[in-house]
Amino acid sequence: MSSPRTFYLIALGGTAMAPLAGLLVERGDTVLGSDLPLYPPMSDRIAALGIQVRPGFDARNLPEAVDRVVVGNLAGKDNPELVEALRRGLPVSSMPETLHDEFLAGRHPVVVAGTHGKTTTTALTAWLLASSGRSPGYLVGGEPMNLPAPSTIGTGAAFVVEGDEYSTSWRDKGPKFLHYAPRTLILTSIEFDHADLYRDLDAVKDAFRKAVALVPPDGLIVAHGDDPNVLDVLSSASAPVLRYRVETAGERTGDEGLVARHVSFGPEGSRFTVVENGEPLFEALIPLAGRHNVANALGAIGAARPFGPAPRELLAGLASFGGVRRRLEVRGTEGGVTIVDDFAHHPTAVGETIRGARGRFPGRRLWAIFEPRSITGGRADFASAYLSALSAADAVAVARPFHAARLGSPSGPGALDTGWLAAELTRTGTLAFDADSAESIAEGLFSRLLPGDVVLVMSSGSFGGLCDKLLEGLRAPNGRFS
């Protein structure tokens, strides 16, 4: 083992950078870094690692004695700390390059990639291996409930990594997952996303084709067979492919690969029979809601099986999985109203999350509260897709796009018209309104909520602390009900 070194992380608080910092600290290295103001849970996670975050970004932050500078993809080429590191000739690398060079060499990288489901599938794959005694390394771009931290080095063969398709760094606009040298690759789904990087769906698929081509002939690709875009990119594969599918009631699509049959949903989660090449393996229960999470479970099973867990160990791991924060996470119940937080932002994810909440909270009025936070999510050309997705709720509130000014600029694609969206939902019989802030949405909800309601808050950002605002308001005298 090499002697401890000092790493300086620029934009330390990113969802992948902070877990990388955790791996370095666990190994015994010194970690320093900077960022803009951070908030829980990320600020708490970094504080628990004992790292003092310097206010970003200032060339004077960069210490004299540093062995490597790691640059998060939020840092542009004009970042003062990056500019200073390059001026001084310090070794500089991206987060994915550092993860590969420092932790993946000599391991079996299990890389989880896809437009949707990456974080949950990564956490579940890691949990199936950890709970069965396989001691995996892992890096999850979220806060897994079962695992003690989003990352650990582990001692087993497998190292499970969430493989993001977003850009690597200021100088490498290719996806992060191309740096991880996957020997096992899980492909959960492929859709057009990250419109600031990819011109169209074909460009997205080209990136995933490159990932597929990286898997060696003695590796394994675990692919979601219900997704035609996933099947399309497999043409570049030289490794064996294990397909997984979720059958709906009355459907029979064949026996090849892993299939979930007899699927049902309830307050306790999702039940299904896992069938491998026509042979039933076990009857599974996973305490997660929705067809998409059944698919995520199959992907995790397919990737974990070659490392040796017995069916009974997989069954126990599925049943004991605690999920990931901000994935249908119940934040609290006040006055009979349950507040649920979720990261969903793409139209497909919004629709699947609403359907999952339906299964978890049957018979209750479901509010879908949505903030178009990302550049992609706030685009006008997703209006019809969001209309279809949100129509599955009983009532809807939509915030104006977070990047409305940028999207609505002369060179932009146009911003989502949330007024039109709310009017169309109302016209078709769904109670709906739009508002310009989290505060306005909270006030609009307090006059409309009823005991027994479920409020599903969806955003890829903080949404102005809306979940906390709602819970605080519901605790107030008279529960803020009109």
C-alpha positions as CSV (number, residue, x, y, z in Angstrom):
1,M,0.0,0.0,0.0
2,S,1.3,3.4,-0.9
3,S,2.1,6.1,1.7
4,P,-0.8,8.5,2.5
5,R,-1.0,11.5,0.2
6,T,-2.8,14.8,0.1
7,F,-5.7,15.3,-2.3
8,Y,-7.3,18.7,-3.0
9,L,-10.9,18.4,-4.4
10,I,-12.4,21.3,-6.3
11,A,-16.2,21.3,-6.0
12,L,-15.9,18.8,-3.2
13,G,-19.7,18.6,-2.5
14,G,-20.8,16.8,-5.8
15,T,-22.8,13.7,-5.5
16,A,-19.8,11.6,-6.8
17,M,-17.0,13.8,-5.5
18,A,-18.1,13.5,-1.8
19,P,-18.2,9.7,-1.9
20,L,-14.7,9.8,-3.6
21,A,-13.5,11.9,-0.7
22,G,-14.9,9.2,1.6
23,L,-12.8,6.5,-0.1
24,L,-9.7,8.6,0.1
25,V,-10.2,9.3,3.8
26,E,-11.0,5.6,4.5
27,R,-7.7,4.7,2.9
28,G,-5.8,7.2,5.1
29,D,-5.2,10.0,2.7
30,T,-5.5,13.7,3.7
31,V,-8.4,15.4,1.9
32,L,-8.8,19.1,1.5
33,G,-11.2,20.9,-0.8
34,S,-13.5,23.8,-1.6
35,D,-17.1,24.4,-2.8
36,L,-19.9,26.9,-2.8
37,P,-22.1,26.8,0.3
38,L,-23.3,23.2,1.0
39,Y,-26.5,22.0,2.8
40,P,-27.6,18.8,4.4
41,P,-27.3,16.0,3.8
42,M,-24.1,16.6,1.8
43,S,-22.7,19.1,4.3
44,D,-23.3,16.6,7.1
45,R,-21.6,13.8,5.2
46,I,-18.5,15.9,4.5
47,A,-18.4,17.1,8.1
48,A,-18.5,13.5,9.3
49,L,-15.5,12.8,7.2
50,G,-13.6,15.5,9.1
51,I,-13.1,17.6,6.0
52,Q,-13.1,21.4,6.3
53,V,-14.6,22.9,3.1
54,R,-12.9,26.1,2.0
55,P,-15.2,28.7,0.5
56,G,-15.0,28.3,-3.3
57,F,-13.4,29.4,-5.4
58,D,-10.1,31.2,-4.7
59,A,-6.6,30.5,-5.9
60,R,-5.3,31.2,-2.4
61,N,-7.3,28.1,-1.2
62,L,-4.8,25.8,-2.9
63,P,-2.2,24.6,-0.4
64,E,1.5,24.4,-1.1
65,A,1.8,20.7,-0.2
66,V,-0.6,18.8,-2.3
67,D,0.0,15.6,-4.3
68,R,-3.0,15.7,-6.6
69,V,-5.9,18.0,-7.5
70,V,-9.2,16.4,-8.4
71,V,-11.6,18.6,-10.3
72,G,-15.4,18.1,-10.2
73,N,-17.3,18.7,-13.4
74,L,-19.0,21.8,-11.9
75,A,-15.6,23.6,-12.1
76,G,-15.1,25.3,-15.5
77,K,-11.8,25.9,-17.2
78,D,-11.7,29.4,-15.7
79,N,-12.1,28.2,-12.1
80,P,-9.4,30.1,-10.2
81,E,-8.2,27.1,-8.2
82,L,-7.9,24.9,-11.4
83,V,-6.1,27.7,-13.2
84,E,-3.7,28.0,-10.2
85,A,-3.1,24.2,-10.1
86,L,-2.3,24.1,-13.8
87,R,0.0,27.2,-13.5
88,R,1.9,25.4,-10.7
89,G,2.2,22.2,-12.7
90,L,0.4,20.1,-10.2
91,P,-1.1,16.7,-11.2
92,V,-4.7,17.3,-12.1
93,S,-7.4,14.7,-12.8
94,S,-11.1,14.3,-12.9
95,M,-13.3,12.4,-10.4
96,P,-13.8,9.4,-12.8
97,E,-10.0,9.3,-13.6
98,T,-9.1,9.4,-9.9
99,L,-11.6,6.7,-9.0
100,H,-10.3,4.4,-11.7
101,D,-6.6,4.9,-11.0
102,E,-6.9,4.9,-7.2
103,F,-9.6,2.3,-6.5
104,L,-10.8,0.3,-9.5
105,A,-7.4,-1.1,-10.7
106,G,-7.3,-4.8,-9.8
107,R,-11.0,-5.0,-9.0
108,H,-14.0,-6.2,-10.9
109,P,-15.9,-2.9,-11.7
110,V,-19.7,-3.4,-11.8
111,V,-20.9,-0.2,-13.5
112,V,-24.6,0.7,-13.3
113,A,-25.6,3.0,-16.2
114,G,-28.8,4.4,-17.6
115,T,-31.1,7.4,-17.8
116,H,-33.2,6.2,-14.8
117,G,-32.7,4.0,-11.9
118,K,-28.9,4.2,-11.5
119,T,-28.7,5.2,-7.9
120,T,-31.3,2.7,-6.6
121,T,-29.8,-0.2,-8.7
122,T,-26.3,0.7,-7.6
123,A,-27.3,0.8,-3.9
124,L,-29.2,-2.5,-4.2
125,T,-26.5,-4.3,-6.0
126,A,-24.0,-3.2,-3.4
127,W,-26.4,-4.3,-0.6
128,L,-27.0,-7.7,-2.2
129,L,-23.3,-8.4,-2.2
130,A,-22.6,-6.8,1.2
131,S,-25.5,-8.5,3.0
132,S,-24.4,-11.9,1.6
133,G,-20.8,-11.4,2.9
134,R,-19.1,-10.5,-0.4
135,S,-17.6,-7.2,1.0
136,P,-17.9,-5.2,-2.2
137,G,-16.4,-1.8,-2.8
138,Y,-19.0,0.7,-3.9
139,L,-19.7,4.3,-4.8
140,V,-23.3,5.4,-4.8
141,G,-24.3,8.9,-6.0
142,G,-26.9,9.2,-3.2
143,E,-27.6,8.3,0.4
144,P,-28.3,4.6,0.7
145,M,-30.4,3.7,3.8
146,N,-28.8,0.3,4.5
147,L,-25.2,1.0,3.9
148,P,-23.1,3.0,6.4
149,A,-21.9,5.5,3.8
150,P,-22.3,6.2,0.1
151,S,-18.9,4.6,-0.5
152,T,-16.4,2.1,0.9
153,I,-13.3,0.4,-0.4
154,G,-14.3,-3.2,0.5
155,T,-12.1,-6.3,0.3
156,G,-14.1,-8.4,-2.2
157,A,-13.6,-8.7,-5.9
158,A,-16.6,-6.5,-6.9
159,F,-16.5,-2.7,-6.9
160,V,-20.0,-1.3,-7.7
161,V,-20.1,2.1,-9.3
162,E,-22.9,4.4,-10.3
163,G,-22.0,5.2,-13.9
164,D,-23.2,8.7,-14.8
165,E,-23.6,9.7,-18.5
166,Y,-23.0,13.3,-17.6
167,S,-19.7,15.0,-18.5
168,T,-16.4,14.0,-16.9
169,S,-14.6,17.4,-16.5
170,W,-13.9,20.8,-18.0
171,R,-11.6,19.2,-20.6
172,D,-13.5,15.9,-21.2
173,K,-17.2,16.3,-22.1
174,G,-17.6,12.5,-22.5
175,P,-19.6,10.5,-19.9
176,K,-18.0,9.5,-16.7
177,F,-18.8,5.8,-17.2
178,L,-16.3,5.5,-20.0
179,H,-13.5,5.8,-17.4
180,Y,-14.6,2.9,-15.2
181,A,-13.5,-0.1,-17.3
182,P,-16.6,-2.1,-16.6
183,R,-16.4,-5.9,-16.5
184,T,-20.0,-6.1,-15.5
185,L,-22.3,-3.4,-17.0
186,I,-26.0,-2.9,-16.0
187,L,-28.0,-0.9,-18.5
188,T,-31.3,0.2,-16.8
189,S,-32.8,2.5,-19.4
190,I,-31.9,5.0,-22.2
191,E,-33.8,8.1,-23.1
192,F,-33.0,11.6,-24.2
193,D,-31.7,13.6,-21.3
194,H,-29.0,16.2,-20.5
195,A,-29.9,18.4,-23.4
196,D,-27.0,20.7,-22.5
197,L,-24.6,17.9,-23.5
198,Y,-26.4,15.7,-26.0
199,R,-28.0,17.0,-29.2
200,D,-30.6,14.2,-29.5
201,L,-31.4,10.6,-28.5
202,D,-29.0,9.2,-31.1
203,A,-26.1,11.1,-29.4
204,V,-27.1,9.6,-26.1
205,K,-27.2,6.1,-27.6
206,D,-23.8,6.6,-29.1
207,A,-22.4,7.2,-25.6
208,F,-23.9,4.1,-24.3
209,R,-22.7,2.1,-27.3
210,K,-19.2,3.1,-26.3
211,A,-19.8,1.8,-22.8
212,V,-21.1,-1.5,-24.1
213,A,-18.0,-1.9,-26.3
214,L,-15.8,-1.5,-23.2
215,V,-17.0,-4.7,-21.5
216,P,-14.6,-7.6,-22.4
217,P,-15.7,-10.9,-23.8
218,D,-15.3,-12.6,-20.4
219,G,-17.5,-9.9,-18.8
220,L,-21.2,-9.5,-18.6
221,I,-23.8,-7.0,-19.7
222,V,-27.1,-7.0,-17.8
223,A,-29.6,-5.2,-20.0
224,H,-33.2,-4.1,-19.4
225,G,-35.0,-6.0,-22.2
226,D,-38.2,-3.9,-22.0
227,D,-36.3,-0.8,-23.2
228,P,-35.9,-0.7,-27.0
229,N,-33.2,1.9,-26.8
230,V,-31.2,-0.4,-24.5
231,L,-31.6,-3.3,-26.9
232,D,-30.5,-1.0,-29.8
233,V,-27.1,-0.2,-28.2
234,L,-26.2,-3.9,-27.6
235,S,-25.0,-4.2,-31.2
236,S,-21.6,-3.1,-30.1
237,A,-21.3,-5.8,-27.4
238,S,-18.6,-8.5,-27.4
239,A,-19.6,-9.7,-23.9
240,P,-22.4,-12.0,-23.1
241,V,-25.8,-10.3,-22.5
242,L,-28.3,-11.2,-19.8
243,R,-31.6,-9.6,-20.5
244,Y,-34.2,-8.9,-17.8
245,R,-37.9,-8.0,-18.2
246,V,-41.0,-7.3,-16.1
247,E,-44.2,-9.0,-17.2
248,T,-47.5,-7.3,-16.8
249,A,-50.7,-9.2,-15.8
250,G,-51.7,-11.6,-18.5
251,E,-48.5,-11.1,-20.5
252,R,-46.0,-13.9,-21.4
253,T,-43.0,-12.7,-23.3
254,G,-40.7,-15.7,-23.2
255,D,-38.3,-17.4,-20.8
256,E,-34.9,-16.1,-21.8
257,G,-32.9,-14.3,-19.1
258,L,-34.4,-13.0,-15.9
259,V,-38.1,-12.4,-15.8
260,A,-40.4,-11.0,-13.0
261,R,-43.8,-12.7,-13.1
262,H,-46.9,-12.4,-11.0
263,V,-46.0,-8.8,-10.0
264,S,-48.2,-7.1,-7.4
265,F,-47.9,-3.9,-5.4
266,G,-49.1,-2.9,-2.0
267,P,-48.2,-0.8,1.1
268,E,-45.5,-3.3,2.0
269,G,-43.8,-2.9,-1.4
270,S,-43.6,-5.1,-4.6
271,R,-44.0,-8.9,-4.8
272,F,-42.9,-10.9,-7.8
273,T,-41.6,-14.3,-8.9
274,V,-38.0,-14.3,-10.2
275,V,-37.7,-16.7,-13.1
276,E,-34.4,-17.5,-14.8
277,N,-34.5,-19.1,-18.2
278,G,-37.9,-20.4,-17.5
279,E,-37.1,-21.8,-14.0
280,P,-38.5,-20.1,-10.9
281,L,-35.8,-19.0,-8.5
282,F,-37.8,-17.5,-5.6
283,E,-40.8,-15.4,-4.6
284,A,-39.4,-12.0,-3.8
285,L,-40.6,-9.0,-1.8
286,I,-38.8,-5.7,-2.0
287,P,-40.0,-2.8,0.1
288,L,-40.0,-0.4,-2.9
289,A,-42.9,0.6,-5.0
290,G,-43.4,0.5,-8.7
291,R,-42.7,-1.6,-11.8
292,H,-39.5,0.4,-12.3
293,N,-38.1,-0.8,-9.0
294,V,-39.0,-4.4,-9.9
295,A,-36.9,-3.9,-13.0
296,N,-34.1,-2.3,-10.9
297,A,-34.2,-5.4,-8.6
298,L,-33.8,-7.8,-11.5
299,G,-30.8,-5.8,-12.8
300,A,-29.2,-6.0,-9.4
301,I,-29.9,-9.7,-9.1
302,G,-28.4,-10.4,-12.5
303,A,-25.2,-8.5,-11.7
304,A,-24.8,-10.0,-8.2
305,R,-25.4,-13.7,-9.1
306,P,-22.0,-14.4,-10.7
307,F,-20.3,-13.4,-7.4
308,G,-21.9,-16.3,-5.6
309,P,-24.8,-15.3,-3.4
310,A,-27.3,-18.2,-3.0
311,P,-31.0,-17.5,-3.8
312,R,-31.8,-17.4,-0.1
313,E,-29.2,-14.7,0.4
314,L,-30.5,-12.7,-2.5
315,L,-34.1,-13.1,-1.2
316,A,-33.1,-11.8,2.2
317,G,-31.1,-8.9,0.7
318,L,-34.1,-7.8,-1.4
319,A,-36.5,-8.0,1.6
320,S,-34.2,-6.0,3.9
321,F,-33.2,-3.3,1.4
322,G,-34.0,0.2,2.8
323,G,-33.9,2.2,-0.4
324,V,-32.1,5.5,-1.0
325,R,-32.9,8.9,0.3
326,R,-35.1,11.0,-2.0
327,R,-36.5,8.0,-3.8
328,L,-40.1,7.8,-2.6
329,E,-38.8,8.8,0.9
330,V,-41.5,9.5,3.4
331,R,-40.4,12.6,5.2
332,G,-43.3,12.7,7.7
333,T,-47.0,12.7,8.3
334,E,-48.8,15.6,10.0
335,G,-52.5,16.1,10.4
336,G,-53.1,13.0,8.4
337,V,-51.1,14.3,5.4
338,T,-48.1,12.3,4.3
339,I,-45.2,14.2,2.6
340,V,-43.0,12.1,0.2
341,D,-39.8,13.3,-1.4
342,D,-38.4,12.0,-4.7
343,F,-35.6,13.0,-7.1
344,A,-37.7,12.4,-10.3
345,H,-37.3,15.0,-13.0
346,H,-37.5,13.4,-16.4
347,P,-41.1,12.8,-17.7
348,T,-40.6,9.0,-17.7
349,A,-39.3,9.1,-14.1
350,V,-42.1,11.4,-13.0
351,G,-44.7,9.1,-14.4
352,E,-43.2,5.9,-13.0
353,T,-42.8,7.6,-9.6
354,I,-46.4,8.6,-9.5
355,R,-47.5,5.0,-10.4
356,G,-45.2,3.7,-7.7
357,A,-46.7,6.1,-5.1
358,R,-50.2,4.8,-6.2
359,G,-49.2,1.3,-5.3
360,R,-47.6,2.3,-2.0
361,F,-50.5,4.5,-0.9
362,P,-53.6,2.8,-2.3
363,G,-57.0,4.6,-1.9
364,R,-55.5,7.9,-0.9
365,R,-55.7,11.2,-2.8
366,L,-52.3,11.7,-4.5
367,W,-50.8,15.2,-5.1
368,A,-47.9,15.4,-7.5
369,I,-45.8,18.5,-6.9
370,F,-43.2,19.0,-9.6
371,E,-40.3,21.4,-10.1
372,P,-38.7,21.3,-13.6
373,R,-35.2,21.9,-12.1
374,S,-32.8,20.6,-14.8
375,I,-32.0,22.1,-18.2
376,T,-33.7,19.1,-19.9
377,G,-36.7,19.0,-17.5
378,G,-37.5,22.7,-18.1
379,R,-37.7,22.4,-21.9
380,A,-40.9,23.4,-23.8
381,D,-40.7,20.3,-26.0
382,F,-41.3,18.0,-23.0
383,A,-44.7,19.7,-22.3
384,S,-46.9,16.9,-23.7
385,A,-44.8,14.2,-21.9
386,Y,-45.2,15.9,-18.6
387,L,-48.9,16.4,-19.2
388,S,-49.3,12.6,-19.7
389,A,-47.1,11.8,-16.7
390,L,-48.8,14.2,-14.3
391,S,-52.3,13.1,-15.4
392,A,-51.8,9.9,-13.3
393,A,-52.1,12.0,-10.1
394,D,-55.3,13.2,-8.5
395,A,-54.0,16.7,-8.1
396,V,-51.0,18.6,-9.3
397,A,-48.9,21.7,-8.5
398,V,-46.1,22.7,-10.8
399,A,-43.3,25.2,-10.2
400,R,-42.0,27.4,-13.0
401,P,-38.8,26.1,-14.6
402,F,-35.7,26.8,-12.5
403,H,-33.7,27.7,-15.6
404,A,-36.6,29.6,-17.3
405,A,-34.5,32.6,-18.3
406,R,-31.8,30.5,-19.8
407,L,-34.2,28.3,-21.7
408,G,-36.2,31.2,-22.9
409,S,-33.3,33.2,-24.3
410,P,-33.1,33.7,-28.0
411,S,-30.6,30.8,-28.4
412,G,-32.6,28.5,-26.0
413,P,-35.1,25.8,-26.9
414,G,-37.9,27.5,-25.0
415,A,-39.1,27.1,-21.4
416,L,-41.9,24.8,-20.3
417,D,-45.1,26.7,-20.0
418,T,-46.4,25.6,-16.6
419,G,-49.4,27.8,-16.9
420,W,-50.5,25.9,-20.0
421,L,-49.7,22.6,-18.3
422,A,-51.8,23.5,-15.2
423,A,-54.7,24.7,-17.5
424,E,-54.6,21.5,-19.6
425,L,-54.6,19.3,-16.5
426,T,-57.6,21.3,-15.1
427,R,-59.4,21.0,-18.4
428,T,-59.1,17.2,-18.3
429,G,-60.4,17.0,-14.8
430,T,-57.3,17.1,-12.6
431,L,-57.1,19.7,-9.9
432,A,-54.0,21.7,-10.8
433,F,-52.2,25.0,-10.3
434,D,-48.8,26.5,-11.0
435,A,-46.7,29.0,-9.0
436,D,-43.4,30.8,-9.2
437,S,-41.8,29.6,-5.9
438,A,-41.8,26.9,-3.2
439,E,-43.4,29.4,-0.8
440,S,-46.3,30.0,-3.3
441,I,-46.8,26.4,-3.9
442,A,-46.9,25.7,-0.1
443,E,-49.5,28.5,0.4
444,G,-51.6,27.1,-2.5
445,L,-51.5,23.6,-1.0
446,F,-52.4,24.6,2.5
447,S,-55.8,25.8,1.3
448,R,-56.4,22.6,-0.6
449,L,-55.0,19.7,1.4
450,L,-57.3,17.3,3.2
451,P,-56.4,14.7,5.9
452,G,-55.5,11.5,4.2
453,D,-53.7,13.2,1.3
454,V,-50.3,12.1,0.0
455,V,-48.1,14.9,-1.3
456,L,-45.4,13.6,-3.6
457,V,-42.7,16.3,-4.1
458,M,-40.5,15.7,-7.1
459,S,-37.4,17.7,-8.0
460,S,-33.7,17.1,-8.9
461,G,-32.8,19.9,-6.5
462,S,-33.7,21.3,-3.1
463,F,-37.1,22.8,-4.3
464,G,-36.6,25.6,-1.8
465,G,-37.0,23.2,1.1
466,L,-40.6,22.6,0.2
467,C,-40.9,19.3,2.1
468,D,-39.8,21.0,5.3
469,K,-42.1,24.0,4.7
470,L,-45.1,21.7,4.2
471,L,-44.4,19.7,7.4
472,E,-43.8,22.8,9.4
473,G,-47.0,24.4,8.2
474,L,-49.0,21.3,8.9
475,R,-47.7,21.3,12.5
476,A,-48.8,24.8,13.0
477,P,-52.1,25.6,14.9
478,N,-55.1,24.2,12.9
479,G,-52.6,22.4,10.6
480,R,-52.8,25.3,8.2
481,F,-55.9,23.7,6.6
482,S,-58.5,26.2,5.4
